[in-house]
Amino acid sequence: MTNRLADKVAVITGGGAGIGRAIAKRFADEGAHVAIADIGSTDDVKRDVTVAGRRFFASRCDASRPDQVEAFAEGVLKELGRCDILVNNVGIYPLKPFDDLKFEDWKRIFEINVDSQFLMSKAFVPAMKQRGWGRVISLTSTVFWLKIDAYTHYISTKAANIGFTRALATELGPHGITVNAIAPSLVRTATTEASPLAEMFEALPEMLQSIKRTQVPEDLTGAAVFLASDDSAFVTGQTLAVDGGMVRH
Ligand SMILES: NC(=O)c1ccc[n+]([C@@H]2O[C@H](COP(=O)([O-])OP(=O)(O)OC[C@H]3O[C@@H](n4cnc5c(N)ncnc54)[C@H](O)[C@@H]3O)[C@@H](O)[C@H]2O)c1
């Protein structure tokens, strides 16, 4: 590791498991202190971060709820002093055909996948502006460019993540803050393993990716470090496909 994030403080939503946990571990290995907002256990990621010798903070926080985000942000400031890097990772992706979608499903997925991006950015960007340095990185998905059944609601949220990224980059560029997104392919996590998506682990790379193996969370961490570091200082408003060569855009 090259200590490219030495002494930075990173906030990662949904970082208790899956892609967010892998990013947290890699950030800690690169020198960052880490705060996690999650509704589930954060024991594993706490171990990863503290074994790397970094400071760790987590509180149970539903990232879609304004009051819980506010309380979490206060905890981050108290325990770690600031947030330099915000990773809007939290997201749900239940398959459901449009005919079966209820308005409640639509609203809840937008709350978790999109409102969280807004609320966390509102909580942490103002202090980044004051310091003249910051990174906002959001997880979108290659499904935005693909034809996939039963995903009207999910793809709509991932489109919103990209739109937010593109637009906010314009306002924050003058303040030394870059805003970018990462688009994975299908990634093997505990959640995808337990979903019908698991049936595509073998076929999808074979059919659609140039790199013919199933993506794992660690495949995303190099791109996340790049976008979080000074190496990407002149990169903003972009969506980087880290997908084994699935889409071209
Ligand atoms: N896994 C994939 O195949 C894949 C592919 C493309 C994009 N993505 C995107 O990557 C991101 C992470 O996906 P993942 O597969 O690692 O997820 P995951 O399901 O493995 O982990 C999500 C984490 O978020 C937490 N969480 C859920 N709801 C929450 C809430 N309301 N507030 C706070 N925490 C909450 C969970 O407890 C869990 O720790 C998502 O935005 C997803 O859309 C995933």
The ligand as a MOL file (V3000), in Angstrom:
LIG
                    3D

  0  0  0     0  0            999 V3000
M  V30 BEGIN CTAB
M  V30 COUNTS 44 48 0 0 0
M  V30 BEGIN ATOM
M  V30 1 N -23.6400 -6.0610 -5.5420 0
M  V30 2 C -23.7960 -5.7490 -6.8370 0
M  V30 3 O -23.8720 -6.6350 -7.7160 0
M  V30 4 C -23.8440 -4.3080 -7.2550 0
M  V30 5 C -23.7190 -4.0190 -8.6200 0
M  V30 6 C -23.7720 -2.6930 -9.0320 0
M  V30 7 C -23.9470 -1.6920 -8.0990 0
M  V30 8 N -24.0650 -1.9960 -6.7730 0 CHG=1
M  V30 9 C -24.2670 -0.9020 -5.8370 0
M  V30 10 O -23.2520 -0.9590 -4.8480 0
M  V30 11 C -23.7530 -0.5060 -3.5940 0
M  V30 12 C -23.4390 -1.5300 -2.5130 0
M  V30 13 O -24.0030 -2.7860 -2.8700 0
M  V30 14 P -23.6480 -4.1120 -2.0630 0
M  V30 15 O -24.0000 -5.2400 -2.9630 0
M  V30 16 O -22.2920 -4.0430 -1.4900 0 CHG=-1
M  V30 17 O -24.7190 -4.0450 -0.8840 0
M  V30 18 P -24.8910 -5.0590 0.3400 0
M  V30 19 O -26.3330 -5.4240 0.3660 0
M  V30 20 O -23.8800 -6.1580 0.2640 0
M  V30 21 O -24.4980 -4.1590 1.6000 0
M  V30 22 C -25.2750 -3.0540 1.8600 0
M  V30 23 C -25.0350 -2.5470 3.2710 0
M  V30 24 O -25.9240 -1.4610 3.4300 0
M  V30 25 C -26.5830 -1.5830 4.6750 0
M  V30 26 N -27.8680 -0.8950 4.5800 0
M  V30 27 C -29.0010 -1.2920 3.9510 0
M  V30 28 N -29.9560 -0.3590 4.0720 0
M  V30 29 C -29.4160 0.6500 4.7720 0
M  V30 30 C -29.8940 1.9150 5.2000 0
M  V30 31 N -31.1580 2.3090 4.9530 0
M  V30 32 N -29.0540 2.7380 5.8770 0
M  V30 33 C -27.7870 2.3530 6.1600 0
M  V30 34 N -27.2770 1.1610 5.7910 0
M  V30 35 C -28.0830 0.3260 5.1140 0
M  V30 36 C -26.6900 -3.0660 4.9330 0
M  V30 37 O -26.8570 -3.3360 6.3190 0
M  V30 38 C -25.3480 -3.5680 4.3650 0
M  V30 39 O -24.3310 -3.5360 5.3570 0
M  V30 40 C -25.2320 -0.2250 -3.8130 0
M  V30 41 O -25.4270 1.1510 -4.0470 0
M  V30 42 C -25.5720 -1.0100 -5.0700 0
M  V30 43 O -26.6350 -0.4270 -5.7970 0
M  V30 44 C -24.0100 -3.2880 -6.3300 0
M  V30 END ATOM
M  V30 BEGIN BOND
M  V30 1 1 1 2
M  V30 2 2 2 3
M  V30 3 1 2 4
M  V30 4 1 4 5
M  V30 5 2 4 44
M  V30 6 2 5 6
M  V30 7 1 6 7
M  V30 8 2 7 8
M  V30 9 1 8 9
M  V30 10 1 8 44
M  V30 11 1 9 10
M  V30 12 1 9 42
M  V30 13 1 10 11
M  V30 14 1 11 12
M  V30 15 1 11 40
M  V30 16 1 12 13
M  V30 17 1 13 14
M  V30 18 2 14 15
M  V30 19 1 14 16
M  V30 20 1 14 17
M  V30 21 1 17 18
M  V30 22 2 18 19
M  V30 23 1 18 20
M  V30 24 1 18 21
M  V30 25 1 21 22
M  V30 26 1 22 23
M  V30 27 1 23 24
M  V30 28 1 23 38
M  V30 29 1 24 25
M  V30 30 1 25 26
M  V30 31 1 25 36
M  V30 32 1 26 27
M  V30 33 1 26 35
M  V30 34 2 27 28
M  V30 35 1 28 29
M  V30 36 1 29 30
M  V30 37 2 29 35
M  V30 38 1 30 31
M  V30 39 2 30 32
M  V30 40 1 32 33
M  V30 41 2 33 34
M  V30 42 1 34 35
M  V30 43 1 36 37
M  V30 44 1 36 38
M  V30 45 1 38 39
M  V30 46 1 40 41
M  V30 47 1 40 42
M  V30 48 1 42 43
M  V30 END BOND
M  V30 END CTAB
M  END
